Amino acid sequence: MTCGIMRIMLVPSIALLVCFVSCCVGRTAEEWKTRVVYQIVIDRFAHTSESPARQCTDTSRYCGGTLKGIERNLDYITNLGANAILISPFVLNTNSSNSAGYHGKWPLDIYTINPSFGSSQDMAELVSACHERDVWVMADLIIRHMGYLDGCSPSLCTQPDEDSFSKFTPFDQLDHYVDYSEWGTRDYLPKLNHTNSFVRTTLINWIQSLVSDYDFDGFRISDIDDIPIEFLEELNNAVDVFIIGQASTEITEAAELASYQSILDAVFANNMYDALDNFFRNSKDGDGYYLIPDRLSLGQGLFKDASILGGYIGNDVVGRFLSKDDDFTELRGALAYLLMADWIPFIYYGTEQGRDFESSDGHESLWPYYVQERNVYKFISTILEHRRNLFGTSVSGYQGVEHVECTYYRGVYSFARKSTFVIITNGRYNSQPDGHLIRRHPFEKETVLTNIFDPTDIVTVQDNGTFRVNLENHEPKIYSGGSNLSQGLVFVLAMGAIFYHLFTRL
């Protein structure tokens, strides 16, 4: 078990000709460090016109979400505080025997935008509208496989013959695919042969054309652990845009994940997702909370740059955070870590509404839940407003953890970023009447810190270098301050907080 982690990392300012460069090439990894990404399943986010008053209940079929629907609801995303979106795969898809390819993961024709979502013009207009708001667009790409063959489904498929692939565009030949025995029996999707020169060249040219045609700012590549490393390296060298890879969630070892960052710009931090899941889900009956500092410390030594990993607590692969239980305190704790840790946070659509949608796949429609006054939505927007004030929104904004230390006892973990102190806990911690004593932190004595969620919650670093935090009800806390304030100013702030507390209850 590791404690007392310290790291000093200063990122120099980078001068960029944003106006001229962004229209020609995608955003760089360094630029993506300033982004908070809202992940969208296109078919489930919003209709072109007013979305239905009732949620889509048949989640195995198309529900009617479109690219125009996303464009129409950009205010909902920016008001939350996100400044980038990740859209699900959008090309024309096949169907299986009992489900439709609404999720975009069963490609039929990679050159045609799924008409259920809109047109190429709709895509161009969405990206343009996003860029006008300084919202960047990342596209999810499926390059491991194509869609289902006729007569095939996730549970059954017969060995294909040479004519089976004629419906696919452009990979319509038997030699464009690996041997049937290598497809993988989990899904029976025809796996592309990335050693085939036509497959390699075509995929790279296609992805390059997506950058030039739509001005995408980045790509997510799914299933990277089932794609040859040599091809991923060739692709990354050929495409001048930020690429983040999604490996199977079974891969949680930092060493294996880090091996992909030597090829791609970044990967999703499955190791930290697993640690957070253990912290909030399993450590009530064990000591799983130590995984956070241990894996954080290990990752810093293995990843080329841990600050550009993709952070998540739920997505289209693992489902929603609340799908396992409906503990909103745990959700807020996980969000506090997700949005303040040293990585690129990804928020899965609907998380901000505090919904589990009663489904393991997490693909229900967001409509009619666009309530910006919902507690979880406001919780996220409060953190992201603080994050913007702390780090800035320019590409040269401060990144990197100035000082990281673990302060955990019976399920408590805390860390500092610049002038902010974050503390999360779980049900294993038993609150003490006089609060939890914080011994390790980067602040000088007499530093005053105020809880961004409650201005009446103010703590001051004592002469002995400690301060106490009340952790009743296991709520996460984010304290802001980091400056030595006079006692008179502390009194003024305290009185102002009291009046604020009184009047907001009227």
MIBASE-268327 format. One line per 5 residues: their letters; for each residue x, y, z of C-alpha. Coordinates in steps of 0.25 Angstrom, whole numbers, plus 5000, padded with zeros to 4 digits. Layout:
BEGIN
A) X:Y:Z; ...
***
This chain:
BEGIN
MTCGI) 5000:5000:5000; 5006:5014:4996; 5004:5027:5003; 5010:5041:5003; 5011:5042:4988
MRIML) 5018:5055:4983; 5019:5060:4969; 5023:5073:4964; 5020:5075:4949; 5020:5089:4942
VPSIA) 5015:5089:4928; 5020:5101:4920; 5011:5110:4912; 5010:5107:4898; 5007:5118:4887
LLVCF) 4998:5113:4877; 4992:5119:4864; 4978:5113:4868; 4970:5120:4857; 4979:5115:4845
VSCCV) 4983:5102:4851; 4970:5096:4855; 4964:5096:4842; 4975:5088:4836; 4979:5078:4846
GRTAE) 4972:5072:4859; 4975:5076:4873; 4988:5071:4879; 4989:5063:4892; 4994:5075:4900
EWKTR) 4982:5083:4895; 4972:5072:4899; 4977:5074:4914; 4967:5086:4915; 4955:5078:4911
VVYQI) 4944:5071:4919; 4937:5062:4909; 4922:5058:4909; 4920:5045:4903; 4907:5043:4894
VIDRF) 4900:5031:4888; 4894:5039:4876; 4881:5031:4875; 4878:5033:4889; 4881:5047:4892
AHTSE) 4871:5056:4885; 4862:5057:4873; 4863:5067:4861; 4851:5074:4866; 4845:5074:4880
SPARQ) 4848:5060:4886; 4836:5051:4891; 4830:5054:4905; 4833:5039:4908; 4845:5031:4909
CTDTS) 4848:5021:4898; 4845:5008:4904; 4849:4998:4893; 4864:5000:4894; 4868:4989:4884
RYCGG) 4863:4997:4873; 4865:5011:4867; 4859:5022:4876; 4861:5034:4867; 4872:5042:4872
TLKGI) 4880:5050:4862; 4892:5059:4859; 4882:5071:4858; 4877:5067:4871; 4891:5069:4877
ERNLD) 4893:5082:4871; 4879:5087:4876; 4883:5083:4890; 4897:5089:4891; 4893:5099:4902
YITNL) 4890:5087:4911; 4904:5082:4909; 4911:5095:4911; 4903:5099:4922; 4907:5086:4929
GANAI) 4921:5091:4927; 4926:5081:4917; 4935:5087:4905; 4936:5074:4896; 4927:5063:4892
LISPF) 4929:5049:4888; 4919:5044:4878; 4916:5029:4876; 4920:5022:4862; 4911:5028:4851
VLNTN) 4913:5020:4839; 4902:5012:4832; 4901:4999:4841; 4895:4985:4839; 4885:4979:4849
SSNSA) 4885:4965:4856; 4874:4956:4857; 4868:4962:4869; 4874:4976:4870; 4877:4989:4862
GYHGK) 4891:4995:4860; 4887:5008:4866; 4900:5009:4874; 4908:5009:4861; 4917:4997:4865
WPLDI) 4913:4988:4853; 4918:4995:4841; 4912:4992:4827; 4917:5004:4819; 4928:5012:4825
YTINP) 4926:5023:4815; 4911:5026:4817; 4906:5033:4829; 4894:5026:4835; 4882:5033:4830
SFGSS) 4875:5030:4843; 4885:5040:4849; 4885:5050:4838; 4894:5054:4826; 4908:5058:4823
QDMAE) 4903:5072:4823; 4897:5070:4837; 4910:5065:4842; 4918:5077:4836; 4908:5087:4842
LVSAC) 4909:5080:4856; 4924:5081:4856; 4923:5095:4852; 4913:5099:4862; 4921:5092:4873
HERDV) 4934:5100:4869; 4926:5113:4869; 4924:5110:4884; 4939:5105:4886; 4933:5091:4888
WVMAD) 4942:5080:4881; 4937:5068:4874; 4943:5054:4876; 4937:5043:4867; 4937:5028:4872
LIIRH) 4942:5019:4861; 4940:5004:4859; 4952:4998:4851; 4953:4984:4857; 4942:4978:4850
MGYLD) 4930:4980:4841; 4915:4977:4844; 4907:4964:4844; 4906:4955:4832; 4893:4950:4828
GCSPS) 4888:4940:4837; 4898:4943:4848; 4895:4949:4862; 4903:4951:4875; 4900:4937:4879
LCTQP) 4901:4929:4866; 4908:4929:4852; 4912:4919:4842; 4925:4919:4835; 4924:4929:4823
DEDSF) 4928:4926:4809; 4934:4936:4799; 4921:4942:4795; 4917:4945:4809; 4924:4959:4810
SKFTP) 4919:4965:4797; 4909:4974:4804; 4920:4981:4812; 4926:4994:4807; 4938:4995:4804
FDQLD) 4942:4982:4810; 4935:4972:4801; 4945:4961:4799; 4948:4948:4807; 4963:4952:4809
HYVDY) 4959:4965:4815; 4956:4957:4828; 4964:4948:4837; 4960:4933:4838; 4947:4931:4844
SEWGT) 4953:4924:4856; 4959:4937:4860; 4947:4945:4860; 4944:4943:4874; 4932:4935:4879
RDYLP) 4927:4946:4888; 4920:4954:4876; 4922:4947:4863; 4926:4960:4856; 4935:4958:4844
KLNHT) 4949:4963:4848; 4957:4971:4838; 4970:4966:4834; 4979:4978:4837; 4991:4971:4830
NSFVR) 4984:4972:4817; 4990:4984:4809; 4976:4988:4804; 4970:4988:4818; 4981:4996:4824
TTLIN) 4982:5007:4813; 4967:5008:4812; 4964:5010:4827; 4975:5020:4828; 4971:5028:4816
WIQSL) 4956:5028:4821; 4960:5033:4835; 4969:5044:4828; 4957:5048:4820; 4948:5049:4833
VSDYD) 4958:5060:4838; 4958:5068:4825; 4943:5066:4822; 4938:5069:4836; 4949:5076:4844
FDGFR) 4948:5066:4855; 4957:5069:4867; 4960:5055:4871; 4956:5040:4870; 4953:5029:4880
ISDID) 4958:5015:4875; 4950:5004:4881; 4955:4989:4883; 4970:4993:4882; 4974:4981:4889
DIPIE) 4969:4973:4878; 4975:4981:4867; 4990:4978:4863; 4999:4988:4869; 5007:4990:4856
FLEEL) 4994:4995:4850; 4991:5005:4861; 5005:5010:4860; 5004:5012:4845; 4990:5019:4847
NNAVD) 4995:5028:4858; 5007:5033:4850; 4998:5035:4838; 4987:5043:4844; 4990:5057:4850
VFIIG) 4979:5057:4861; 4978:5053:4875; 4975:5038:4877; 4970:5031:4889; 4969:5016:4890
QASTE) 4958:5008:4898; 4964:4994:4902; 4955:4983:4908; 4951:4986:4922; 4957:4973:4926
ITEAA) 4971:4980:4924; 4973:4987:4937; 4988:4986:4938; 4995:4999:4937; 5007:4993:4930
ELASY) 4998:4987:4918; 4990:5000:4917; 5003:5008:4917; 5009:5000:4905; 4998:5005:4896
QSILD) 5001:5020:4900; 5015:5017:4894; 5007:5016:4881; 4994:5025:4882; 4993:5038:4889
AVFAN) 4985:5033:4900; 4977:5021:4906; 4965:5020:4915; 4969:5018:4929; 4963:5005:4932
NMYDA) 4973:5003:4944; 4967:5015:4951; 4952:5012:4947; 4954:4998:4954; 4961:5005:4966
LDNFF) 4949:5015:4968; 4939:5003:4966; 4946:4996:4977; 4947:5008:4986; 4932:5011:4985
RNSKD) 4926:4997:4982; 4934:4987:4989; 4943:4993:5000; 4931:4994:5010; 4935:4980:5013
GDGYY) 4950:4980:5011; 4961:4989:5008; 4959:4992:4993; 4961:5007:4996; 4976:5006:4996
LIPDR) 4976:5003:4981; 4974:5018:4977; 4988:5022:4983; 4995:5009:4979; 4990:5010:4964
LSLGQ) 4992:5025:4963; 5006:5023:4968; 5009:5011:4959; 5003:5018:4947; 5012:5031:4948
GLFKD) 5024:5022:4946; 5018:5014:4934; 5010:5024:4926; 5017:5033:4916; 5008:5044:4921
ASILG) 4997:5040:4931; 4990:5054:4930; 4984:5051:4916; 4978:5038:4920; 4963:5037:4918
GYIGN) 4956:5036:4932; 4942:5030:4933; 4932:5025:4944; 4923:5019:4933; 4922:5018:4918
DVVGR) 4916:5010:4907; 4925:4998:4910; 4923:4997:4926; 4909:5003:4927; 4905:5014:4937
FLSKD) 4910:5016:4950; 4897:5015:4957; 4893:5003:4949; 4899:4994:4961; 4892:5002:4972
DDFTE) 4885:5015:4974; 4895:5021:4984; 4895:5036:4980; 4906:5039:4991; 4915:5029:4984
LRGAL) 4912:5036:4970; 4915:5049:4975; 4928:5044:4981; 4932:5037:4968; 4929:5050:4960
AYLLM) 4937:5058:4970; 4949:5050:4967; 4946:5048:4952; 4945:5063:4949; 4957:5068:4958
ADWIP) 4967:5057:4956; 4979:5059:4946; 4973:5053:4933; 4963:5056:4923; 4949:5054:4929
FIYYG) 4938:5047:4921; 4924:5048:4925; 4914:5038:4920; 4901:5044:4915; 4890:5043:4926
TEQGR) 4900:5043:4938; 4897:5057:4940; 4882:5054:4942; 4886:5043:4953; 4879:5032:4945
DFESS) 4882:5018:4944; 4871:5016:4933; 4869:5002:4939; 4877:4995:4929; 4891:4989:4928
DGHES) 4895:4994:4915; 4892:5009:4918; 4886:5012:4905; 4873:5018:4908; 4868:5031:4903
LWPYY) 4872:5044:4910; 4858:5050:4907; 4850:5054:4914; 4861:5057:4924; 4867:5070:4921
VQERN) 4866:5076:4935; 4877:5086:4938; 4872:5088:4952; 4874:5074:4956; 4883:5072:4967
VYKFI) 4894:5064:4960; 4894:5073:4948; 4896:5085:4957; 4907:5077:4965; 4915:5074:4952
STILE) 4913:5089:4947; 4918:5094:4960; 4931:5086:4960; 4933:5089:4945; 4932:5104:4947
HRRNL) 4942:5103:4958; 4951:5094:4949; 4950:5105:4939; 4954:5116:4949; 4965:5107:4954
FGTSV) 4972:5103:4941; 4967:5112:4931; 4961:5109:4917; 4972:5112:4908; 4982:5102:4902
SGYQG) 4993:5107:4911; 4985:5106:4924; 4991:5099:4936; 4991:5084:4936; 4997:5074:4945
VEHVE) 4996:5071:4959; 5005:5080:4967; 5004:5072:4980; 4998:5058:4982; 4997:5051:4995
CTYYR) 4987:5040:5000; 4980:5043:5013; 4972:5031:5015; 4967:5024:5027; 4955:5014:5027
GVYSF) 4951:5018:5013; 4956:5033:5012; 4964:5038:5000; 4969:5052:4998; 4978:5060:4988
ARKST) 4981:5074:4984; 4982:5081:4971; 4987:5095:4971; 4979:5103:4982; 4968:5092:4983
FVIIT) 4967:5080:4993; 4958:5069:4989; 4953:5058:4999; 4945:5046:4996; 4940:5035:5005
NGRYN) 4931:5023:5005; 4922:5015:5015; 4934:5009:5022; 4938:5022:5028; 4931:5025:5042
SQPDG) 4930:5039:5044; 4936:5045:5056; 4929:5056:5064; 4941:5065:5063; 4943:5062:5048
HLIRR) 4954:5055:5040; 4968:5060:5043; 4976:5064:5030; 4991:5063:5033; 4996:5062:5018
HPFEK) 4994:5074:5009; 5002:5085:5002; 4996:5097:5009; 5003:5106:5019; 4998:5109:5033
ETVLT) 4986:5119:5034; 4982:5116:5019; 4967:5117:5018; 4959:5107:5010; 4944:5108:5006
NIFDP) 4935:5096:5001; 4931:5100:4987; 4917:5093:4990; 4915:5100:5003; 4921:5114:5006
TDIVT) 4918:5112:5021; 4927:5100:5021; 4941:5107:5024; 4953:5101:5030; 4967:5107:5033
VQDNG) 4980:5100:5034; 4985:5101:5048; 4999:5105:5054; 5002:5090:5054; 4999:5088:5040
TFRVN) 4986:5080:5041; 4972:5083:5039; 4959:5076:5041; 4948:5072:5031; 4934:5068:5035
LENHE) 4931:5056:5027; 4917:5053:5032; 4908:5045:5022; 4920:5042:5014; 4918:5054:5005
PKIYS) 4930:5058:4996; 4936:5071:4998; 4944:5080:4990; 4951:5092:4997; 4956:5104:4990
GGSNL) 4966:5115:4995; 4981:5113:4996; 4984:5127:5001; 4987:5132:5015; 4976:5141:5019
SQGLV) 4975:5151:5031; 4966:5148:5042; 4958:5160:5039; 4955:5155:5025; 4952:5141:5030
FVLAM) 4942:5148:5039; 4936:5155:5027; 4935:5143:5019; 4929:5135:5030; 4918:5145:5032
GAIFY) 4915:5146:5017; 4914:5131:5017; 4904:5131:5028; 4896:5141:5021; 4896:5133:5008
HLFTR) 4892:5121:5016; 4880:5128:5022; 4875:5135:5010; 4876:5123:5001; 4867:5116:5010
L) 4856:5126:5009
***
